[in-house]
Amino acid sequence: MSWKEFFYFQKSDRRVLAVIIVVVAVVLSAVYLLGGGRETTAISADDSLAVAPVEYRGYDSTRHRPWGGQKRAYAPRPPKYYQVEGRVAELFEFDPNTADSTQLLRLGLQPWQVRNIYKYRAAGGVYRQPEDFARLYGLTVKQYKELEPYIHISAEYAPAATLVPEREHYVRDTLAHPVKLQPGEHITLNGADTTLLKRVPGVGSGFARRIVSYGQQLGGYYSVEQLREIEGFPVESLPYFTIGEVSLHKINVNKLSINEMRRHPYLSFYQARAIADYRRMNGPLKSLDELKLHPDFPPEAIERLRPYVEF
């Protein structure tokens, strides 16, 4: 086969090839015309708010290589900040909580600082005193000292707590917060109500109620040491009590039933039943000493019960 026959195409094939060539040419032309140029719009020098981009520092395009491994010049990154040129800073009274962007730019602030102020206010931030404005990022000491005399915060942005008048004289609520006893002072345990008991250091409303309730169950206190029987009672509070006049309510163990006797804190069910059994078998009790041989009545149990028993 000759080389002429190798490049020979039929008529239909030539038409298809011609269409493909035309399409490729149109696509390449469109790409070149629409995306090939990277022109920038010139900024008029007459515009007082015109900005010039700050060149990106420290960027070396030759350090970046495409996938092929060859050096390739990349387009410079877009600038991060802008510096305002051609403007002279003015000094005038302003409120950083209400000043608009035009006023803030006239003061010599950079556009990115103005954006930070707007973001701070949009997030609910409030400048309550001139010193708060000194926290603005990028603001130098020199700039702040020049602006400080012109910063005037409106009274509307002051804390609402300033509207509450200060009390001229504080009157202590002695019911909710009673005045505590000083070392050396005492209260009488028998007959003291909860209000008086709360004056004892370490005794609050809870312990005061439990002291009164336990005294009623016992029939009165005959010793300050009985307060130790209250669970969790602070022993450091004992020196503030005196027993005072002892007038105890006594129970007659020869007349009460088992259920009535067991109501007393110093008598258990088994002890009350032992007393009832003794009465049934031996007659009325004349002394608690008659129960000494019973296993439910050790000597300490008899002695603490003795002041509350009558026959």
PyMOL commands that set and color helices and strands:
alter all, ss='L'
color gray80, all
select helices_A, chain A and resi 3-6+11-35+61-63+101-106+111-122+130-133+141-150+155-157+160-163+194-197+205-218+224-229+235-240+258-261+269-282+288-291+299-308
alter helices_A, ss='H'
color red, helices_A
select strands_A, chain A and resi 51-53+82-84+187-188+241-242+251-252+309-310
alter strands_A, ss='S'
color yellow, strands_A
deselect
rebuild
show_as cartoon
